[in-house]
Amino acid sequence: MPDPNHYQVIIVGGRPAGATLAARLGQAGLRVLLLERTTLPSRPAVSSPAIYACTMRLLDEIGADEADYARQTPKLRRWVYEIRDDFRTVNQVPEVWGRDYGYAIDRARFDDALWRLAARSPSVTARQGFSVTDLLWEGERVAGVVGKAAGGGEERFTGDLVVGADGRFSLVAAKVKAASHDVRTDLPTSLYYAYWRGVESYDGTGPCVQIYGPGYGLGFLLMDSADDTCAVVTEGQSAVLDPDQRGGAEAMYMGLLQQHPQLWRRLKHAERVTTVRGMKKVGNLYRQAGGPGWALVGDAYHQVDPIDGQGVFDAVFTARVLAQAILAYTRGEQTWPQALAAYDTEARAETFPMYRETLNRVQRELYTRHSDWAFKTWLRWISQDPVYKRRLALLITRGIPAEGWLPSSVFFGALARGAWGDVKRLWRRDEPALAS
């Protein structure tokens, strides 16, 4: 008789990476135990609300209902960039895989929808409010988990595989002593956010993402979200966004917003409906993908600065690739070391080029000090160039590979077109005087 406390796969962590992995494995008929320490719906402490067609395409594969996870959430079809008082530019979300929009989702709603999808599979046992406290071992191999529900006694479950989908501070990663690599600590950033209701429309022409850069050290995002709310985020150098030096996170966050009229004009009559949440010194790293009896997925496996909102995509993509590896292993097509190597190779091939480019953008946009002349000339020329804008939009939505997304021909072409445009405007301005 099968052991009711034994599973083919135990997944620790039930948010996007863990839930979509469980859904894929459950739909393939594997016996899965999905464990989440919180009770959903609830918003994670730090979350990326941005999703685009590249993410929704992966969710389509497992039958996730867009009308459910994006319920009462406006479709975002444009980004508005404002840089100091020097220039403004509007970029359209390109059509990729049949969608020309994204969402700033309510993560509580989104995570709950994915959890419910996974839990519907007959072979998936999904338990919320269960905290894993330790791992079980058979020699050098992970063999299960130990934990307990709130108010309950200790419980033990064994499994052929244990997957850590438990985020940046993964207990599974810590217990197996997963090695880190490709670590970047030279560009530390922190971020703080809250949701607001009744935020004034940017310009009365529909929802958008407003991106404001004061020039150096930090930036702001206002993203229209579910139920007439707006996610208001600030990210910057950790030395700049240091709540210990600014009277705490709430005082720092509110003070920064009030200092910038471009933002405060939209917020001064709005209501902040959540506390200020955030994270100091965002991690940029990869961890060892797995070992005997275990694997990592999502943020437990790979972390990157959220400046371009790639976190949810990375979570559901790595879950997809890990599911393929686990199925190859359980079907006897590959040994576990072979399957694990294939997972790590494919996940890295997709995520590493964007990882490098994201950190390049952090360097350029938060850690490089530009002169006033640069903002008024070449930075404006590039940012407002239609060819550059199109390629940047395709990069963010993963419509083009991150590797080589900005060839020199586009960069120097944007400079030339921008400079020539300024010359023509000056010429037209002088024409009446010349004619007289």
PEQUIWO-V522570 format. One record per pair of residues at least 4 apart in sequence whose ideal C-beta (glycine too) atoms are under 7 Angstrom apart, sorted by the first residue. I is the first residue (numbers start at 1). J is the second residue. Records with the same first field share a line. If there is no record, write none. Layout:
BEGIN
I->J  J
END
This chain:
BEGIN
2->6
5->156  157  158
6->158  159
7->31  32  33  157  159
8->30  31  32  159  160  330
9->25  30  32  159  160  161  163  326
10->33  144  145  157  159  162
11->18  21  22  32  33  34  35  163  165
12->35  132  145  162  163  164  165  166  172
13->17  18  36  164  165  166  167
14->18  19  34  35  36  115  126
15->19  44  111
16->20  111  114  298  312  315  316
17->21  165  297  298  315  316  318  319
18->22  34  165
19->23  114  115  117  118
20->24  62  114  316  319
21->25  163  165  297  319  322  323
22->26  32  34  118  124
23->27  62  117  118  121
24->28  62  319  320  323
25->30  32  323  326
26->30  32  118  121  123  124
27->62  121
28->327
29->123
30->123  330
31->123
32->123  124
33->125  157  159
34->118  124  125  126
35->127  130  132  147
36->40  128  130
37->130  131
38->42  128
39->128  129
40->111  112  115  128
41->108  109  111  112
42->108
43->47  107  108
44->107
45->277
46->277  278  279
47->107
48->306  309  311  312
49->104  105  107  223  225  231
50->102  104  309
51->55  56  102  103  105  312
52->102  397
53->57  96  97  99  397
54->96  97  313  397  398
55->59  312  313  316
56->60  66  99
57->97
58->316  317  320
59->64  316
60->64
62->117
63->117
64->69  113  114  117
65->69
66->70
67->71
68->113
69->105  109  110  113  114
70->103  105
71->109
72->226  227
73->103  105  106  225  226
74->207  224
75->101  103
76->93  101  102  103  104  207  208  209  224
77->92  93  100  101
78->90  91  92  93  208
79->91  208  209  211
80->88  90  202  208  209  210  211
81->88  89  91  211  383
82->88  212  262
83->87  213  375  383
84->213  214  215  375
86->375  376  380
87->380  383  384
89->383  384  389
91->389  392  393
92->393
93->100  101  102  393  397
94->100  390  393  394  397  399
95->99  100
96->397  399
104->223  224  225  231
105->109  110  226
106->110  225  226
107->111
108->112
109->113  226
110->114
111->115
112->116
113->117
114->118
115->119  126
116->120
118->124  126
119->124  126
129->149  150
130->147  149
131->147  148
132->145  147  171
133->146  147
134->146  175
135->142  145  162  172  175
136->143  144  145  146  156  158
137->141  142  143
138->143
140->292
141->292  293
142->162  176  292  293  294
143->158  293
144->156  157  158  159  162
145->157  162
146->154  156
147->155
148->152  153  154  155
161->293  294  295  326
162->172  293  294
163->295  297
164->170  172  173  294  296  300
165->297  298  300
166->170  171  172  300
167->299  300
168->283  299  303
170->174  296  300
171->175
172->176  294  296  300
173->178  287  296  300
176->291  294
178->287  288  296
179->287  288
180->285  286  287
181->286
182->285  286
183->284  285
184->284  359
187->359  362  363  367
188->237  238  281
189->235  236  237  238  282  305  362  366
190->236  238  241  278  279  280  281  282
191->233  234  235  278  279  282  306
192->234  241  249  253  276  277  278
193->231  232  233  277  278
194->232  253  272  274  275  276  277
195->225  229  230  231  273  274
196->229  230  232  267  270  271  272  273
197->228  229  270  271  273
198->228  269  270  271
199->230  266  267  270
200->265  266  269
202->208  210  266
207->224
208->224
209->221  223
210->222
211->219  221
212->219  220  260  262  263
213->219  365
214->218  260
216->369
217->236  237  240  366
218->234  235  236  237  240  241  366
219->235  236  365  366
220->233  234  263
221->233
222->230  232  263  266
223->230  231
224->230
225->229  230  231
229->273
232->267
234->241  253  256
235->306  307
236->240  241  366
237->241  366  367
238->242  280  281
242->246
243->248  249  252
246->251  252  255
247->251  252
248->252
249->253  276  278
250->254  276
251->255
252->256
253->257  276
254->258
255->259
257->263  264  267
258->264
260->264
261->265
263->267
264->268
282->305  306
283->303
284->303  304  305  359
285->303
286->301  302
287->296  300  301
289->295  296  301  340  343  344
290->294  295  296  340
295->322  340
296->300  301
297->301  318  319  322
298->315  318  319
299->303  315
301->318
302->314  318  351
304->310  355  358
305->358  359  362
306->311
307->358  361  362
308->358  361  396
310->314  354  358
311->315
312->316
313->317  398
314->318  351
315->319
316->320
317->321  350
318->322  347
319->323
320->324
321->325  343  346  347
322->326  343
323->327
324->328
325->329  339  340  342  343
326->330  339
327->331
328->333  334  339
329->334  336  339
334->338  339  342
335->339
336->340
337->341
338->342
339->343
340->344
341->345
342->346
343->347
344->348
345->349
346->350
347->351
348->352
351->355
352->356
353->357  401  402  403
354->358  402
355->359
356->360
357->361  402  405
358->362
359->363
360->364
361->365
362->366  367
363->367  368
364->368
370->374  375  379
372->376
373->377
374->378  379
375->379  380
376->380
377->381
378->382  415
379->383
380->384  418
381->385  414  415  418  419
382->388  414  415  418
384->418
385->389  414  417  418
386->390
387->391  410  413  414
388->392  410  414
389->393
390->394
391->395  400  405  406  410
392->396
393->397
394->399  400
395->400  402  405
400->405
401->405
406->410  411
408->412
409->413
410->414
411->415
412->416
413->417
414->418
415->419
416->420
417->421
418->422
419->423
420->424
421->425
422->426
423->427
424->428
425->429
426->430
427->431
430->434
431->435
432->436
END
